[in-house]
Amino acid sequence: MSSRKISRREFLQMGALTGVGAVLAACAPQSTPAPTPTTAAPAAAAPTTAPAPTTAPAAQGEVVTLQQIDGAGAPYTSAITEVIGLFEKANPGIKIERIIAPSAPSETWTVINSSLASGRPCDIFFGSGRAWMKDLARKGMIIDLTDTIKSWGYTFLPGTLEQLTFKGKCYSAPWDIQFKFFTYNTNIFKKYSLNIPTTWAEWNSTCEELKKQKVTPSAFGAQSGDVWAALNWVGLFNQKLMGIKAVADDYEVETGTWENPLYETALDLLAEQNDKGYFGTNPFASPHQVAQAKLFGDTAGSLYCGSWDLTVMTDPTKCPPDFMTHIDMESKIWHDPSWAGEPYAVQGGAMGWDIPTKCPHLPETLKWLQFEESGQASQIFHHYIQYFMANVDYKPEWLNAEIVKLTESLKNIDGMFDFSDQSGDPTIWPAYGTAIQAVLGHEETSKVAMDKVRAVVKTARDKANASG
């Protein structure tokens, strides 16, 4: 991998397929990596009509080898090797053969798409986000796992199953998540005798007090490739004003209209925060990395973070070594009782395992998937890779008490709503980012800006319905 800065979008797309989460191992117990198996990807074949999935189990005494496409990286390989070993010991008639995907997302998709288009695809693969899962489900290329997942009796983080659902059916088994939360610099809050805000009114009064003290209330950088940070901020207001379901319904490209006038209200709320100086300088004038530095350097009181920010916070070469000793991380974000949305929802995204419609060994693959999704396997993956797992039946092993608290807090959320730039049609988000910038810069009213977004939404909707 080159030394260039990895964008947040790439981070989320790569997820477990690259082992990026291993950077967080600075907070975790260390383990000796196992050797990486090497298996060549199957050659692509011409697409064929998908036959009915194989349902008959293997003959008694026959050893079935399942092919799984997943990621590389030493910590990930150590985890998956241990999980595979435990499963094969308990199921001597089933072997797991890994096909290691490349690190670049586009190359990963090429490997998986080639496999899915072949006469004999892999048995299981690790997906790359909700929008891609829905596209595969729309095309009939992956199976419905709704009843299978229910039969396991596992408890997943609230909202993760709903995120991986398309037209009422769940097509991905949720595995790991990325999510947003607020990090507060308690050095600053203690210095000025301030409490962490728990309501919208408290948030605004706290921001006013910090501004009086010449402290940026909330660092915010959305320049260029970091426009996702602006999308996440307005997405937060969208959920609080309208609720998870209303927003998620609009993200369904075939039916979403985005006609609710509360989209304008969300933009106006964000612009009001900016006009009051709560973000310091214009968010579009600096990158997210600068916003991080303000929080680390005691010149900003808070930052609307993502779990990917922990890779920097726990790295003493990028962040003051004592920073993690004076922070408060909160997944429960201030709310106003007049808003229709859930008071304790978290913006985040689940990723999961998918099974091709033409899976060669369906009964054995479902047995393997059940074990791979278990609390025992989740604990192993978390131990090696330090991911936040969707199955709640694991004990966080972070050495930092605030991260443990943050992990445990996710079990009590009202639900999870998707990142604005990671769901629905990809043509919408650049237009939405431009709209946010125009409103914050007072170049357009929120109505004019949202009407332009709605025009892009309509084009995407018409295209999706015409091709469907």
N, C-alpha and C positions, 0 to 999 in steps of 0.2 A: 504494500500500500504506500502511496506517495505521502510526503510530509505535509501536503496542503491541509487546510482546516476542513474537517468533515462537517457538513451542514447538518442541522437538526433533522431535516427531511431524510437525508441519507442515513442518519443514525437510526431513525425509526424504521426505514425500509430494510436496513441490513439486519437489525435486531439480532436474534439468535443465529441467523445464518452466517454471521461473521465473528461472533464472540466478542463484539464491542463491549458488552457488559462486563467483560473481564477486567476492565480498568478499575472497576469498583472493588476489586480484590484487595485493595489497600486497607479496606475495613474488615476483611474476612480472614478466617483461619486459612492457612496455606496448605495445599495438598500437592503431592507429586503427580505431574501429568502422566497419563498413560500414552503409549505410542499411538499415532494417528493411522487408522486403517486407510488404505488407498484402494478405491474401486472406481473403475471407469464408468462414465455415464453411458447409458444405452444409446445406440445410434437412432436417429430420428427416422420414422417411417411415414408414409403417406397417411393422412387422416382417414379413419374408417368409421362407419356407423357404429356407435357404441352398443355392444351386446348387453344383455342383462348381466348383472354382477354374478360372479361365481358364488354359490351358496353352499355347495357341498364341502364338508371338511375333508382333509386329506385321509387317505386310507391308513388303517392302523399300521404303525411301524414306519411309515414314510416320513422323512424329514422334509419339512417345507422351509424354503428360504425366502424371506420377505425382503424386498428392496425398499429402502427408505432414503429419500433425498433430504439432507439437512446440511448444517454448516460445519466449518472447520474451526481451528483455533484450539490451542492446548487446553484451556480450562473447560471449554465445551466438550472436547473430545474425552477428557477425563470423566466428565459427568455422564455422557451418553454411554461410554464404555462400561461404567459401573452399573448403570441401569440395565443395559443389554445383558450383562453377565448375570445379574439377579434373575431377569426374566427367563433367559435360556436355561438356567439351572432348574427353575420351577417348571419349565415347559420344554423338555428335551427334544420334542418333535418339531420345534420351531427355531429357526436361526434368523438373525437379523443382519443383513448386509447393507452397509451404509454407502450411499453415493454422495460424495462430498461436493457441494455446490461451490462455485467461485464466490469471491467476496463482493464483487461489483453486483448491485441489484439487477441491472439489465442482463448480465451474464447468468445470474441465478435463474431469472425468468426464462431465459433461452433453454437452459437445461431442463427445467420443469415442463415447459411447453412442448419441448421435443419429446419428452417422456410421455406426456398426456396424448400426443398425437400419434404415438407409435402403436403398433398392433399389440404390444405387451408393455403397458406402462409400469411405472413403479407401483408399489402397493400403498405407499403413504408418503406424504411430503409435508414439510413445514411451510405454511403459507406466508404471504408478505403483505398483510394488512386487509382491512375490511373491504375497501373498494375492489381490490383484486379478487377476493373471495366471492363477492357478489357477482362479478363479471363471469367467473367460472361457473357459479351456480346458475346464472342466467342462460349460459350456453349448455347446461346439462352435463358438465364435465366432472363434477364432484357429487358425492352422495349426500343425502339428507341424514344427519346424525341425531336428529331431535330425540327420538325414542331411545336410541342407544345411550345417549348421555344421561337421560332421565333414569335409565335402568341402573346406572352405576351408583346413584345416591350420593355423589360427591357434592360438596358445597363450594361454589365458585363466587368470586367477588361480585357483589350486586351490579348488574348491568352488563357484565361481560358476555353472557349468553345472548342477550338481546342484541348486542353489537354484531355478533356473528350470525345473525338471523337474516334471512332474505325471504320475503313473502311468507312469513309465518313459520319458516323452517330453519333450523340451525344446521349450517353446513361445515362449520369448523369447530373443533374441540378446543376451547380456550386454554392457553398455556402460560404465556407471560404477558406483562402489561408495561406500558409507559404511561405516565400521568403527570398532572400539574398540581402544584401546591404553592403556598406562600412561605418564603423564608424571611424571617424578621431578624434584624441585627439587634440582639438584646443589649449590647454595649450602649447603643444609642437610646434604646427605650429606657434603660435604667438611668442613664445620664440625665434625661429630661423627665423622669418619673412618669412614664407613660405605660399604659397597659396594652396588651395585644388586642386590637379591635375585634369584636365578635358580631357587630351589627353594622349596617350601612352608615347609620348616623355616627357611630363611633369611629368608623374608618375615616369619614370626612373630617371630623373634629381632630383626629390624630394627625391627619395629613396637614391640616392648618397649623397645628402646633409645631410640627417638624419644619414646615416652611418658614415659620417665624424664627426658628433656630438656624436657618440657612442650611438645612439638611434636605436633600431630595427625598420626599416621602416614599416614592416607589420608583426604583430604577427601571428603565424601559428602553430597549434598543431594538429597532426593526428595520435597520438600513439594508437595502439590497436583498441578499439571500436570506436575511433574518426577518423578512416580512411575516413569517409564520407567527412571530411574537405578537404582532398586531392582530392577526387573525384569531389567535388564542384569546387575546383580551376581549375582543368584540364577541367571540364565541361564548365567553363567560357570561357577558351581559345577556346574550340571546337566551341562554338556558335559564338564567334567573328570571327573566321577564316572561318567557313563554313555556318553559318546561322541556324536559328531555324528549318526550314523544313528539311534540310539535316540531321541534328542530330536526329530529331524526327523520320525520316524515318528509320534510322538505329536502333532506339529503338524498332521498330516493329519486334518482334522476328521472325515472319514467313518469312520476306523478308530482314531484315537488314543484311548488309555484312561487314560494317566497313572498306571497302577497301580504302577509301580516304586517301592519304598519309598525309593530313593535321592533322590527328590524331597524327602522329609522330611529326609534327611541334608543336602541342600543348604541348606535353610532353617535347620537347626540350626547349620551351619558359619557362615552369615552372622550368625545371632544371637550365636554365640560371639565372633565378631570385634567385634560391637557391644558386647557385655557387657564385653569386655576394654578397651574405650575406644579401639580403633584408629580409629574414625571420629569421635572427639570427641563432639560432641553427638548427640542422636537424629537420624538422617538425615531422618526425616519432619518434623522441626521447622524445617528450613531448605531453601531452594530450591537448585538446582544452581548458580545464579549466585553464591551465598554460598560454595559449595565451591570454585568457580573462584577467588574473591577470596582464600581462604585459601592456595591454592597460589601465586598471584601475590605475595602479601604475605609470603612466607617464614614462614608459621605452620603450614603443612602440608607433609609430605614428598612426597606423591604424590596423583594424581587419576586414577581410571579414566575416561579421556577418550573422546570420539568425534571423528571427523574434523571434525565441525561446530564443535568447540571451537576449531579453528584460526582461525576467523573472528574470535574474540575475542583469541586469543594474538598474532595478527599485527596487531592494531589498536592503535596507541600511545595512542589516546584511551580505551581500555577496559582496557589492560594495561600495566604498566611497560615502557617502550621497550626496556630491556635484558633483559627476561625470557627471550627466546629465546636469549640467550647463555649461560644457565646452566640448561639442561634436558637430560634424557636421555629420549628417547621409545622405548618398547619394545613391539613387537607380540608378542614371545615372553614370555608371562607365566608366572611361577613355577608349578611343578607338583609333584606327589608321585607317586613310582613305584607306589604302591599303588592309585592311581586308574585306572580302566579307560579313560578318555577319552584323546584324542590330546594329546600334550604341547605341540604347537605349533599349535593351532587359533586362529582369530581370529573374534570375534563381529562379524558385519557383514552387509550386504545388497547384493545386486546388483540393478540395474534395467536394463531393456533395451528393445529394439525388437520390436514385434509386428506380424504381418501378418494382416488379416482373412481369414476363410474365403472370403468373397465378393470377394476382391481382384480388381479389374478387369484388372490387367496383371501377372499373377504372374511370368512370366519376367523382365520388365524390373525388377520390384520386387526380386527376388532378386539380380539383378546389382547394383542400387543398394545393397541391404543389405550385400552382401559388401564393397563399397568403403567404406561408412559404418562398418563394423566393423573395417576394416583398421588395421594399425599406423600407416600414414601419416595416416589420418583421426584416429586416437586421439592422435597427436602434436599435430595441429592443435587439437583440442578441448582438450587439456591446456594447450597454450600460451596459448590465449585465456581459458579458464575456470578453470584450475587444479583440475580434477577429478582424482580418482584413477581411472584407467581400468581396465576389466576385461581388455582385451587388453594383455599385458605388453610388447608390442613398441613401447615408446616410452621416451624418455629424460626423467626428471623434470627440470623446469626451476625448481624451487624455489630461491630464493636462500639459504635457510637449510639448512645441511648436515644438521641433525637430521631435517628433513622429507624430504630426499632419502634419507637412510639408512632412514627409516621406510617410504618408498615402495618402495625396493628390497627390503626385508625381506619384503614380502608375497609375493614370488615363491617363497619357500621354506617357506611354511606347510603344515601337514598338511591343511588344509581350512578352510572358512568355515562357521560356524553362525549361524543367523538371530537377529535381535533378537527377544526374547520378545514384544514388543508389535507386531511387524510381520508376523507369520505366523499362519496358521490362522484360527480364528474370532474376530472382534473382541469377542464377549461374554465371552471367557475372561479377557482381560487385566485388566479392572477387578477381577474377583474374585481373581485371583492377586496383584495389588497389595495388596488388602485383607488377604489371607492373610499376606503378608510383613510388613506393618505389625503385624498381630496377634501374630505370633511374636516379632518384635523387641521388642515392648512387653510380652511375657509375658502377653498376654491369652488366648492359646490355645496349645496344644501344636502342634507341626508336623503331627502326625497329624490332629488335628481340623481344622486350617486346610486341609490338603491334601484331606481328604475333602469339604470344601465346594467346593474348586476342581473336584474330580472330578465332583461333582454337576452343575456348570455345563458341564463337558466332555461329560458324558453327554447333557444336554439339547441341546447344539449338535450332537452326533453323531447323535442321533435325528432332529433336524430336517433335517440335511443328507441323511441317508439316505432320509428320507420324501419329500423334494423331488427327490431324484435319480432 
